[in-house]
Amino acid sequence: MSIVSAMYTGVSGLSSHSQAMAVISDNIANVNTVGYKSSRANFGDIVGGMIADERLGNGVAVTSAQTEFTQGSLLGTGSATDLALQGDGFFLVTPPGGGAPLYTRAGQFELDTDGFLVNQQGFNVQGFAADGLGQLATTTSNLQVPTTAIPPTPTGRIDLQANLDASEPVSAVPFDLTDPERTSQFQTSVTVYDSLGAAHPLELYFTKTSAAPQQWQVNVTAAAADVTPAPAGPRSLVGTGTVEFNPDGSLASNSLPGLNIPWANAAPGAITLGLGAPNTGGGTGTDGLTTYAGASAVSHMSQDGRSSGDLGGLEIGDDGIVTGRYSNGETRTLGQIATARFTAPDSLTRQGEGLYAATQAAGTPTIAAPGTAGHGSIVSGALEASNVDLAAEFVDMIAIQRGFQSNSRSISTADEMLSEIVNLKR
């Protein structure tokens, strides 16, 4: 190798170490960039001419800047739409107006004015949309959270579990709609909803009519103003029947028919009043009304109606399921975040702003729900921090600096040798 070649070899060392320093500087600059993955400069030797059938080295070059997709630590934020991936995979986002998806580990997402989940650049997050029944699609699309109110659900069933005190005497007076408290021995109430989502209280009155066998009359009333036509008094009788019990206190029969309440300004309410399955019909007779020697009390009361509801918040599970919490107490599945996984993620093309583009070398991505097929799970309310290790970067910086200095010395030494050759003529 000639002295001039030695100088150019040193120049290749300076250039390569400069590029490596640029990679280190980029890592340090992005130490606080969410989802950033550090890079490392890979060196490769350059071969040149031949001496005695042996190839001589001709310097060095940075052959690649390899991205290191190691897991970054998770930083809690408390925002439900901030998402971090724990494990392999990427979020999918598409540019506004469509186009090929890009991939990112930066989960700083938010809802735009149309309810679409977007990243900080306005790219749409991809996921599996849900229909009105919560069934998820099998193909990905722009994930949108409905911001409109959900419709009400009229009450169709009331279930009651209660005990009627067996020691109560038979009532001396029949039930009187104008004085229900005095002519009944136990009362309870439940709020139901009509087809418009309006709430209506129903009162249930129980009056003991026989001791052997034990029989109780059940009367159901609604406020007079809630039904049409409205009766003269404050209450309207919307259902009446008799329940009979076995000697062991279990329910033997129930003659109370289903309620058909003529709500004012709404569709009629057809409501089944579940008081338990009599043991004469294959039931236990103890899963609803019973009459034991003990205080009359309700142990459970439920109804299946709801008012209309506004979206009050979101929850995103580790499986990517997006659940909406509504002001009426309902929860609904609104969609699922999709994730992509590559065979060779370090071959993705870096696009800036935490985005990567697919390449043939990276392989065909598999699209799946988080936590399946080797895909990482989602942590809601957290972000993945940069995986840059500052201590390691500074150690690498020292090594690169020394390498740069050493290459500069080889150039200056070759220059001195060349000067000596020039001075031979003097």
Stockholm file with secondary structure:
# STOCKHOLM 1.0

chainA/1-426         MSIVSAMYTGVSGLSSHSQAMAVISDNIANVNTVGYKSSRANFGDIVGGMIADERLGNGVAVTSAQTEFTQGSLLGTGSATDLALQGDGFFLVTPPGGGAPLYTRAGQFELDTDGFLVNQQGFNVQGFAADGLGQLATTTSNLQVPTTAIPPTPTGRIDLQANLDASEPVSAVPFDLTDPERTSQFQTSVTVYDSLGAAHPLELYFTKTSAAPQQWQVNVTAAAADVTPAPAGPRSLVGTGTVEFNPDGSLASNSLPGLNIPWANAAPGAITLGLGAPNTGGGTGTDGLTTYAGASAVSHMSQDGRSSGDLGGLEIGDDGIVTGRYSNGETRTLGQIATARFTAPDSLTRQGEGLYAATQAAGTPTIAAPGTAGHGSIVSGALEASNVDLAAEFVDMIAIQRGFQSNSRSISTADEMLSEIVNLKR
#=GR chainA/1-426 SS CCHHHHHHHHHHHHHHHHHHHHHHHHHHHTTTCTTCCCEEEEEEEEEEEEETTEEEEEEEEEEEEEECCCCCCEEECCCTTBEEEESSCEEEEECTTCCSCEEESCCBCEECTTSBEECTTCCEEEEEEBCTTCCBCSSCEECBCCCSCBCCBCCCEEEEEEECCTTCCCCSSCCCTTSTTTTCSEEEEEEEECTTCCEEEEEEEEEEEEETTEEEEEEEEEEGGGBSSCCSSSEEEEEEEEEEECTTSCEEEECCCCEEECBTTSCCEEEEEECCCCGGGTSCSCSSEECCSSCCEEEEEEECCBCCBCEEEEEECTTCEEEEEETTSCEEEEEEECEEECSCGGGSEEEETTEEECCTTTCCCEEECTTSTTCCEEEETEEECCCCCHHHHHHHHHHHHHHHHHHHHHHHHHHHHHHHHHHTTC
#=GC SS_cons         CCHHHHHHHHHHHHHHHHHHHHHHHHHHHTTTCTTCCCEEEEEEEEEEEEETTEEEEEEEEEEEEEECCCCCCEEECCCTTBEEEESSCEEEEECTTCCSCEEESCCBCEECTTSBEECTTCCEEEEEEBCTTCCBCSSCEECBCCCSCBCCBCCCEEEEEEECCTTCCCCSSCCCTTSTTTTCSEEEEEEEECTTCCEEEEEEEEEEEEETTEEEEEEEEEEGGGBSSCCSSSEEEEEEEEEEECTTSCEEEECCCCEEECBTTSCCEEEEEECCCCGGGTSCSCSSEECCSSCCEEEEEEECCBCCBCEEEEEECTTCEEEEEETTSCEEEEEEECEEECSCGGGSEEEETTEEECCTTTCCCEEECTTSTTCCEEEETEEECCCCCHHHHHHHHHHHHHHHHHHHHHHHHHHHHHHHHHHTTC
//
